[in-house]
Amino acid sequence: MNLTISGHHLDVTPALRSYVASKLERISRHFDQVVDIRVLLTVDKIKDKDHRQKAECNIHVKGKDIYAESTHADLYAAVDELADKLDRQVLRYKDKAQEHHHLPLKREVV
């Protein structure tokens, strides 16, 4: 699994990098076919202070790309919300992928 964390109008500190990595470990624990994760952390210069910090993530899994974003006043809270959204999406994708492996129907012999 490749993890890329970048910042826009923000320096990504080692503490922030380790926090994001620890939150996204949950996704790879639930689904082992994650190929690539790209995280973009942004600080916008908008006047609305409640949605100034933004976290976006693209996950490339086998057969699909999953995208989520979250905005919050605190960047750590935005990363928490992002991890929750991604976890739900990955679990939903995993369930749909596993539903295709049904047992064959048994036919009655008359």
C-alpha positions in Angstrom: 0.0 0.0 0.0 1.4 3.4 -1.0 0.4 6.3 1.2 1.0 9.8 -0.1 0.2 12.8 2.1 0.5 16.3 0.7 -0.5 19.8 1.9 -1.9 22.8 0.0 -1.2 26.1 1.8 0.0 24.0 4.7 3.2 22.3 5.8 2.6 18.7 6.7 4.4 18.1 10.0 5.6 14.6 11.1 3.0 14.6 13.8 0.2 15.3 11.3 1.6 12.7 8.9 1.7 10.0 11.6 -1.9 11.0 12.8 -3.2 10.6 9.2 -1.4 7.3 8.7 -2.7 5.9 12.0 -6.3 6.8 11.1 -6.0 5.3 7.6 -4.6 2.0 9.0 -8.2 1.1 9.9 -9.0 1.0 6.2 -6.2 -1.4 5.3 -7.1 -3.6 8.3 -10.7 -4.0 7.0 -9.8 -4.4 3.3 -6.4 -5.8 2.3 -6.7 -5.0 -1.5 -5.9 -1.3 -1.1 -3.3 -0.4 -3.8 -2.8 3.4 -3.3 -4.0 6.1 -0.9 -3.5 9.8 -1.7 -4.4 12.4 1.0 -4.6 16.2 0.4 -4.8 18.5 3.4 -5.8 22.1 2.6 -6.2 25.3 4.5 -8.6 27.6 2.5 -8.6 31.4 3.0 -12.3 31.7 3.2 -14.1 33.8 5.8 -16.2 30.9 7.1 -14.0 29.7 9.9 -16.1 26.5 10.5 -15.1 25.0 7.2 -11.6 26.3 6.6 -9.6 23.1 7.1 -10.2 20.5 4.4 -9.1 16.9 4.1 -9.5 14.9 0.8 -8.6 11.4 0.0 -8.5 9.2 -3.1 -8.2 5.4 -2.5 -7.4 3.1 -5.4 -8.6 -0.4 -4.6 -8.7 -3.4 -6.8 -11.3 -2.5 -9.4 -12.5 0.9 -8.1 -11.4 4.4 -7.0 -13.0 5.7 -3.8 -13.1 9.4 -3.0 -14.1 11.3 0.1 -13.6 14.8 1.6 -14.3 16.5 4.8 -14.2 20.1 6.1 -14.0 21.3 9.7 -12.6 24.1 11.8 -9.9 21.8 13.1 -7.7 19.8 10.7 -7.5 16.8 13.1 -11.3 16.6 13.3 -11.5 16.8 9.5 -9.1 13.8 9.3 -11.3 11.9 11.8 -14.5 12.6 9.7 -12.6 11.6 6.5 -11.4 8.3 8.0 -15.0 7.5 9.1 -16.4 8.3 5.6 -13.7 6.2 3.9 -14.2 3.3 6.3 -17.9 3.2 5.5 -17.3 3.3 1.7 -14.6 0.6 1.8 -16.8 -1.7 3.9 -19.7 -1.1 1.5 -17.5 -1.9 -1.5 -16.1 -5.0 0.2 -19.7 -6.3 1.0 -20.8 -5.7 -2.6 -17.7 -7.5 -3.9 -18.2 -10.5 -1.7 -21.9 -10.8 -2.5 -21.1 -12.1 -6.0 -19.8 -15.3 -4.6 -23.1 -17.1 -4.0 -23.4 -20.9 -3.7 -24.9 -22.4 -6.9 -28.5 -23.3 -6.7 -29.3 -26.9 -6.2 -31.7 -28.4 -8.7 -34.2 -31.0 -7.8 -34.0 -34.3 -9.6 -37.4 -35.6 -10.5 
